[in-house]
């Protein structure tokens, strides 16, 4: 027969274990420190009109205090069942993106180049899609990018929000992927950072499957010309405009 002291010790240990398990599931997320030594020349984003964008997908990580962009290896270990699930993009599944949170880090500037031959980079800022819930969540993308655009608050017209970017043209339907974001994990993506003369609040809209989530506003720069579609395409037929309206994830295009 166990003594009362032994029973008390078992009870306390069980309570502490439950508390620690709960804490590990609901760990707090902090913006990680980014390590990058890239010093390539910078190619400015076009601020004369809306840009078609392909926001880069950087990787999926456990909660961490730093990310080294100089190391291309993504340290991520998943079992075979999850690997097979992620590869079958078009299979029906009940996993949703409900509960994911967006954390933009606009104060951080990152350089990223597309071609090593040109030695030119564009400026971005990191944005994190975070799972602080107790269950897995779904995230989707295509090739090496995700579906996300920015919109800006027009302070000159009743504070309305209007798209300043639109989804880049998709050449084919292949290459789509999905990720299972486990509790205490996040996805890191990069969002274009503009240097236009106008300052306002911006926010990011992310399309995940059939759902759209919107970030909190952040103060940033852009050019009011980015409210306009590219000039050489404004004269095209209505089908073009209908296509673009379907690829700004519920945002509005400013009418002139």
C-alpha positions in Angstrom: 0.0 0.0 0.0 1.4 3.4 -1.0 1.9 6.0 1.7 0.0 9.3 1.6 3.2 11.1 0.8 3.8 8.8 -2.2 0.3 9.4 -3.5 0.7 13.2 -3.0 4.0 13.1 -4.9 2.3 11.2 -7.8 -0.6 13.7 -7.9 1.8 16.7 -8.0 3.9 15.2 -10.7 0.8 14.5 -12.8 -0.4 18.1 -12.4 3.0 19.5 -13.4 3.2 17.2 -16.4 -0.2 18.3 -17.6 0.7 22.0 -17.1 3.9 21.6 -19.0 2.2 19.7 -21.9 -0.4 22.5 -22.2 2.4 25.1 -22.2 4.3 23.3 -24.9 1.2 23.3 -27.2 0.4 26.9 -26.6 3.9 28.4 -26.6 4.1 32.1 -27.4 5.3 33.3 -30.8 7.9 36.0 -31.2 9.2 37.6 -34.3 12.4 35.7 -35.1 15.8 37.5 -35.7 16.7 37.2 -39.4 20.3 36.4 -40.5 21.2 37.6 -44.0 24.5 38.8 -45.4 23.3 39.3 -49.0 24.7 42.6 -50.3 23.5 42.6 -53.9 22.3 45.8 -55.7 18.7 46.6 -55.3 16.2 46.8 -58.1 13.3 49.1 -57.2 9.7 47.8 -57.4 7.6 49.6 -60.0 5.3 52.0 -58.1 3.6 53.5 -61.2 0.8 50.9 -61.2 -0.4 47.7 -59.6 2.2 45.0 -59.6 1.6 41.3 -60.4 3.3 39.5 -57.5 4.5 36.1 -56.6 5.3 36.4 -52.9 8.2 33.9 -52.1 7.6 30.9 -49.8 10.6 30.7 -47.5 9.8 27.7 -45.4 8.0 26.2 -42.5 9.5 26.2 -39.0 8.9 25.3 -35.4 8.8 28.4 -33.1 12.3 29.7 -33.0 14.2 32.9 -32.2 16.2 33.1 -35.4 16.1 32.1 -39.1 19.3 32.0 -41.2 18.4 33.0 -44.8 22.0 32.3 -45.8 21.4 28.6 -45.3 19.0 27.2 -48.0 18.3 24.0 -46.1 14.9 23.8 -44.5 15.2 21.8 -41.3 11.8 20.1 -41.2 11.1 16.5 -40.2 7.7 15.0 -40.9 6.5 11.4 -40.9 5.6 9.5 -44.1 1.8 9.9 -43.5 2.1 13.7 -43.4 4.4 13.7 -46.4 1.9 11.7 -48.5 -0.9 14.0 -47.4 1.0 17.1 -48.4 1.7 15.7 -51.9 -1.9 15.0 -52.7 -3.1 18.5 -53.1 -6.3 17.8 -54.9 -7.5 15.2 -52.4 -10.5 16.2 -50.3 -9.7 16.9 -46.7 -11.5 18.5 -43.8 -8.4 20.3 -42.5 -9.0 24.0 -42.5 -7.0 27.2 -42.0 -9.3 28.6 -39.3 -7.4 30.0 -36.4 -4.2 30.9 -38.3 -2.7 34.3 -37.4 -0.7 36.7 -39.5 2.3 38.6 -38.1 3.8 41.1 -40.5 7.3 42.5 -39.6 7.4 45.5 -41.8 10.3 47.1 -40.0 12.6 44.3 -41.2 14.0 44.6 -44.8 15.2 41.6 -46.7 16.8 41.4 -50.1 16.0 38.6 -52.5 17.1 38.1 -56.0 15.6 35.8 -58.7 18.5 35.5 -61.0 22.1 34.9 -59.8 23.3 36.2 -63.2 22.0 39.7 -62.7 23.2 40.2 -59.1 20.0 42.3 -58.6 17.5 41.9 -55.7 14.2 43.3 -54.7 13.2 44.5 -51.2 10.8 42.5 -49.1 9.7 42.3 -45.5 8.9 39.0 -43.7 5.4 37.9 -42.9 4.6 34.9 -40.7 1.5 32.7 -40.8 1.3 31.2 -37.3 -0.5 28.3 -35.8 -1.0 28.9 -32.0 -4.0 26.6 -31.8 -4.0 23.0 -30.5 -4.7 21.4 -33.9 -3.0 21.2 -37.3 -4.0 23.8 -39.9 -3.6 23.8 -43.7 -1.6 26.2 -45.8 -1.3 26.2 -49.6 0.9 27.7 -52.3 2.3 27.0 -55.8 5.8 26.2 -56.9 8.0 28.5 -54.7 5.4 31.2 -54.0 2.1 31.8 -52.2 -1.1 33.6 -53.0 -1.0 37.0 -51.3 -1.5 40.6 -52.2 -1.3 44.0 -50.4 -3.9 46.7 -50.2 -3.6 50.3 -49.0 -5.9 52.6 -47.2 -6.8 55.6 -49.3 -6.8 58.5 -46.8 -8.2 60.8 -49.4 -11.5 59.0 -49.8 -13.3 58.0 -46.6 -10.5 55.6 -45.6 -11.4 52.9 -48.1 -9.1 49.9 -48.7 -8.0 49.2 -52.3 -5.7 46.7 -53.9 -2.2 47.8 -54.9 -1.1 44.3 -56.1 -2.7 41.4 -57.9 -1.9 37.8 -58.3 0.7 37.1 -60.9 -0.4 35.4 -64.1 -0.4 31.6 -63.7 1.0 29.9 -66.8 -0.3 26.4 -65.8 -2.3 24.6 -63.2 0.5 22.4 -62.0 2.8 22.9 -59.0 0.3 23.6 -56.3 1.2 22.3 -52.8 -0.3 22.1 -49.4 1.4 22.1 -46.0 0.1 20.8 -42.6 1.1 23.4 -40.1 1.3 21.7 -36.7 0.8 23.5 -33.3 3.7 25.8 -32.5 4.7 26.0 -36.2 4.7 28.9 -38.7 5.2 29.6 -42.3 7.5 32.4 -43.4 6.8 34.3 -46.6 8.1 37.5 -48.1 6.0 40.5 -49.2 7.2 43.3 -51.5 8.4 46.5 -49.7 7.9 49.7 -51.7 9.7 53.0 -51.5 7.0 55.3 -52.9 6.4 58.9 -51.7 3.0 58.2 -50.0 2.6 56.9 -46.5 -0.5 55.1 -45.3 -1.6 51.9 -43.6 -1.2 48.7 -45.6 -2.4 45.1 -45.0 -1.9 41.7 -46.6 -4.6 39.4 -47.8 -3.6 35.7 -48.1 -5.6 33.1 -50.1 -5.4 29.6 -48.6 -7.5 27.2 -50.6 -11.0 28.8 -50.7 -10.4 30.9 -47.6 -8.9 34.4 -47.3 -7.3 35.8 -44.1 -6.3 39.4 -43.7 -3.4 40.8 -41.6 -3.6 43.7 -39.1 -2.7 47.1 -40.7 0.9 48.2 -40.7 2.3 51.6 -41.6 4.2 51.7 -44.8 5.1 53.5 -48.1 3.6 53.1 -51.6 2.6 55.4 -54.5 -1.0 56.3 -55.2 -0.4 55.2 -58.8 -0.4 51.7 -57.5 -4.2 51.9 -57.2 -4.3 51.8 -61.0 -4.1 48.7 -63.3 -1.1 48.8 -65.7 -1.8 51.5 -68.4 -1.3 49.2 -71.3 -4.0 46.8 -70.0 -6.7 49.3 -69.1 -7.9 49.3 -72.7 -8.4 45.6 -72.9 -11.8 44.0 -72.8 -14.0 43.4 -69.7 -12.9 39.7 -69.5 -9.4 40.9 -68.4 -10.9 43.1 -65.6 -13.2 40.2 -64.5 -10.1 37.9 -64.3 -8.1 40.4 -62.3 -11.0 41.1 -59.9 -11.1 37.4 -59.2 -7.4 37.4 -58.3 -7.3 40.1 -55.6 -8.9 37.8 -53.0 -11.9 39.9 -52.1 -10.2 43.3 -52.2 -11.5 46.3 -54.3 -10.0 48.0 -57.3 -10.2 51.8 -57.1 -12.4 53.2 -59.8 -11.5 56.4 -61.6 
